[in-house]
Amino acid sequence: MIANPILVPRPEGLWCEAGRFFIDPVRAVDRALITHAHSDHARPGHAHVLATRQTLDIMAIRMGERFAAATQAAQWGEMIRIGDASVSFHPAGHVLGSAQIRIEANGQVIVVSGDYKRRADPTCAAFEPVACDVFITEATFGLPVFRHPDTRDEITKVLDVLARSPERSVVIGAYALGKAQRVIRALRDAGYDRPIHLHGSMIPLCAYYQSQGIELGDLRPATVESGRRGDFSGGVIIGTPSAIADKWSRRFPDPVVAFASGWMRIRQRAKQGGVELPLIISDHSDWDELTATISELNPQEVWVTHGREEALVRWCALHQRVARPLNLVGYEDEAE
């Protein structure tokens, strides 16, 4: 094990003494480096926040302009000196603006991956492998049962339903940041060119994605006032997970309820949620991608956090790799 690592877990989050900052702290601190804008990683109330420009913008949209007393935007790959540490931000491939954070101090290099995925996604910058001594990996889907199918095949399920039953609508539950925009773009890439209707809470974030050059096509609010009930027949409506679970989704004609998540691999989870059309679309790496990333980077140590830590630590041991769980608390799973 590496002696005197430059990052240590504390109740607030991962702490770097050399730079006197936390990464993705779960409570307000003086200086926070934020990997991405999902609420389990980005909290309000910090005195100073360093993140990518897109993450800062999205935090402002979600939390209001005064989510932090002072902010600084990091460019991809830019080396920034903080105290006795040097840090840089590199694409994580999770959602728009999401970053891995590389920290160098005392002759060590640690990369905090945040949440990441390896497969192609036109709505955000692709994951960039970064050499390091210690790689801190998530393990949200850190079990061999989780092997995500091709996104195009999952989107085809939606188009097939609409082709077979044009009088019905498909209401897709998706998280507002990252997943919704990815589903919309995948529908467009599959040739779906009709207007897509959105729950109102999704409109600001989709507008921001479009301002960043990500084409999402014709998007409209999913309100009865915006059109007659029949106007939704044969259409796609995207709402938040909470919205599709309540009466909001029942305003549409004979809706097929779908949900886009890596958790839809678990049939019982889909059944319990009343999901008729499970779509296995994840913004996290699956088991094969997690293990392939560790093999590709070949770090001296692997630290595993927020997820199925034990299985991935065991895989590392079986492959003669040094690994340990971080057992960080406070990280939920908004991004799925």
Secondary structure in CASP SS format (residue, H / E / C, confidence):
PFRMAT SS
TARGET T0000
AUTHOR 0000-0000-0000
METHOD secondary structure of the structure
MODEL  1
M C 1.00
I C 1.00
A C 1.00
N C 1.00
P C 1.00
I C 1.00
L C 1.00
V E 1.00
P E 1.00
R E 1.00
P C 1.00
E C 1.00
G E 1.00
L E 1.00
W E 1.00
C E 1.00
E C 1.00
A C 1.00
G C 1.00
R C 1.00
F E 1.00
F E 1.00
I E 1.00
D C 1.00
P C 1.00
V C 1.00
R C 1.00
A C 1.00
V C 1.00
D C 1.00
R E 1.00
A E 1.00
L E 1.00
I C 1.00
T C 1.00
H C 1.00
A C 1.00
H C 1.00
S C 1.00
D C 1.00
H C 1.00
A C 1.00
R C 1.00
P C 1.00
G C 1.00
H E 1.00
A E 1.00
H E 1.00
V E 1.00
L E 1.00
A E 1.00
T E 1.00
R H 1.00
Q H 1.00
T H 1.00
L H 1.00
D H 1.00
I H 1.00
M H 1.00
A H 1.00
I H 1.00
R H 1.00
M H 1.00
G C 1.00
E C 1.00
R C 1.00
F C 1.00
A E 1.00
A E 1.00
A E 1.00
T E 1.00
Q E 1.00
A E 1.00
A E 1.00
Q C 1.00
W E 1.00
G C 1.00
E C 1.00
M C 1.00
I E 1.00
R E 1.00
I E 1.00
G C 1.00
D C 1.00
A E 1.00
S E 1.00
V E 1.00
S E 1.00
F E 1.00
H E 1.00
P E 1.00
A C 1.00
G C 1.00
H C 1.00
V C 1.00
L C 1.00
G C 1.00
S C 1.00
A E 1.00
Q E 1.00
I E 1.00
R E 1.00
I E 1.00
E E 1.00
A E 1.00
N C 1.00
G C 1.00
Q E 1.00
V E 1.00
I E 1.00
V E 1.00
V E 1.00
S C 1.00
G C 1.00
D C 1.00
Y C 1.00
K C 1.00
R C 1.00
R C 1.00
A C 1.00
D C 1.00
P C 1.00
T C 1.00
C C 1.00
A C 1.00
A C 1.00
F C 1.00
E C 1.00
P C 1.00
V C 1.00
A C 1.00
C C 1.00
D C 1.00
V E 1.00
F E 1.00
I E 1.00
T E 1.00
E E 1.00
A E 1.00
T C 1.00
F C 1.00
G C 1.00
L C 1.00
P C 1.00
V C 1.00
F C 1.00
R C 1.00
H C 1.00
P C 1.00
D C 1.00
T H 1.00
R H 1.00
D H 1.00
E H 1.00
I H 1.00
T H 1.00
K H 1.00
V H 1.00
L H 1.00
D H 1.00
V H 1.00
L H 1.00
A H 1.00
R H 1.00
S C 1.00
P C 1.00
E C 1.00
R C 1.00
S E 1.00
V E 1.00
V E 1.00
I E 1.00
G E 1.00
A C 1.00
Y C 1.00
A C 1.00
L C 1.00
G C 1.00
K H 1.00
A H 1.00
Q H 1.00
R H 1.00
V H 1.00
I H 1.00
R H 1.00
A H 1.00
L H 1.00
R H 1.00
D H 1.00
A C 1.00
G C 1.00
Y C 1.00
D C 1.00
R C 1.00
P C 1.00
I E 1.00
H E 1.00
L E 1.00
H C 1.00
G H 1.00
S H 1.00
M H 1.00
I H 1.00
P H 1.00
L H 1.00
C H 1.00
A H 1.00
Y H 1.00
Y H 1.00
Q H 1.00
S H 1.00
Q C 1.00
G C 1.00
I C 1.00
E C 1.00
L C 1.00
G C 1.00
D C 1.00
L E 1.00
R E 1.00
P E 1.00
A C 1.00
T C 1.00
V H 1.00
E H 1.00
S H 1.00
G C 1.00
R C 1.00
R H 1.00
G H 1.00
D H 1.00
F H 1.00
S C 1.00
G C 1.00
G C 1.00
V E 1.00
I E 1.00
I E 1.00
G E 1.00
T C 1.00
P H 1.00
S H 1.00
A H 1.00
I H 1.00
A C 1.00
D C 1.00
K H 1.00
W H 1.00
S H 1.00
R H 1.00
R H 1.00
F C 1.00
P C 1.00
D C 1.00
P E 1.00
V E 1.00
V E 1.00
A E 1.00
F E 1.00
A E 1.00
S C 1.00
G H 1.00
W H 1.00
M H 1.00
R H 1.00
I C 1.00
R H 1.00
Q H 1.00
R H 1.00
A H 1.00
K H 1.00
Q H 1.00
G C 1.00
G C 1.00
V C 1.00
E C 1.00
L E 1.00
P E 1.00
L E 1.00
I C 1.00
I C 1.00
S C 1.00
D C 1.00
H C 1.00
S C 1.00
D C 1.00
W H 1.00
D H 1.00
E H 1.00
L H 1.00
T H 1.00
A H 1.00
T H 1.00
I H 1.00
S H 1.00
E H 1.00
L H 1.00
N C 1.00
P C 1.00
Q C 1.00
E E 1.00
V E 1.00
W E 1.00
V E 1.00
T E 1.00
H E 1.00
G E 1.00
R C 1.00
E H 1.00
E H 1.00
A H 1.00
L H 1.00
V H 1.00
R H 1.00
W H 1.00
C H 1.00
A H 1.00
L H 1.00
H C 1.00
Q C 1.00
R C 1.00
V E 1.00
A E 1.00
R E 1.00
P E 1.00
L C 1.00
N C 1.00
L C 1.00
V C 1.00
G C 1.00
Y C 1.00
E C 1.00
D C 1.00
E C 1.00
A C 1.00
E C 1.00
END
